[in-house]
Amino acid sequence: MLSRADLWSLEDYSVHRASFREAVLAHKKNRRVLIGQHIQLIFEDQTTIKYQIQEMLRI
């Protein structure tokens, strides 16, 4: 479970964003299961959720 302490400040995130994004996108490739041509399942975890939260806070 993520807590506020797990998240970077906006300033820190701007420093780490490019490398973190690259790492998360590579990480997500291993968490994707294709079901036919039109459906895919993506299994989220703490890393992928942290990325989503950090991106939402950035906006």
LINBELZI-V89137 format. One record per residue. N is the residue number from 1. RES is the residue in three letters. OMEGA is omega in whole degrees, -180 to 180 (none if undefined). Layout:
BEGIN
n->N res->RES omega->OMEGA
n->N res->RES omega->OMEGA
END
This chain:
BEGIN
n->1 res->MET omega->179
n->2 res->LEU omega->172
n->3 res->SER omega->180
n->4 res->ARG omega->-180
n->5 res->ALA omega->180
n->6 res->ASP omega->-175
n->7 res->LEU omega->176
n->8 res->TRP omega->171
n->9 res->SER omega->179
n->10 res->LEU omega->179
n->11 res->GLU omega->179
n->12 res->ASP omega->-179
n->13 res->TYR omega->180
n->14 res->SER omega->177
n->15 res->VAL omega->-174
n->16 res->HIS omega->-168
n->17 res->ARG omega->-175
n->18 res->ALA omega->-179
n->19 res->SER omega->179
n->20 res->PHE omega->179
n->21 res->ARG omega->179
n->22 res->GLU omega->180
n->23 res->ALA omega->-179
n->24 res->VAL omega->179
n->25 res->LEU omega->176
n->26 res->ALA omega->179
n->27 res->HIS omega->-179
n->28 res->LYS omega->180
n->29 res->LYS omega->-180
n->30 res->ASN omega->-177
n->31 res->ARG omega->-176
n->32 res->ARG omega->177
n->33 res->VAL omega->178
n->34 res->LEU omega->176
n->35 res->ILE omega->-176
n->36 res->GLY omega->-176
n->37 res->GLN omega->-170
n->38 res->HIS omega->-176
n->39 res->ILE omega->172
n->40 res->GLN omega->176
n->41 res->LEU omega->176
n->42 res->ILE omega->-179
n->43 res->PHE omega->-178
n->44 res->GLU omega->174
n->45 res->ASP omega->-176
n->46 res->GLN omega->-179
n->47 res->THR omega->-178
n->48 res->THR omega->178
n->49 res->ILE omega->177
n->50 res->LYS omega->179
n->51 res->TYR omega->-179
n->52 res->GLN omega->180
n->53 res->ILE omega->180
n->54 res->GLN omega->179
n->55 res->GLU omega->179
n->56 res->MET omega->179
n->57 res->LEU omega->-178
n->58 res->ARG omega->-175
n->59 res->ILE omega->none
END
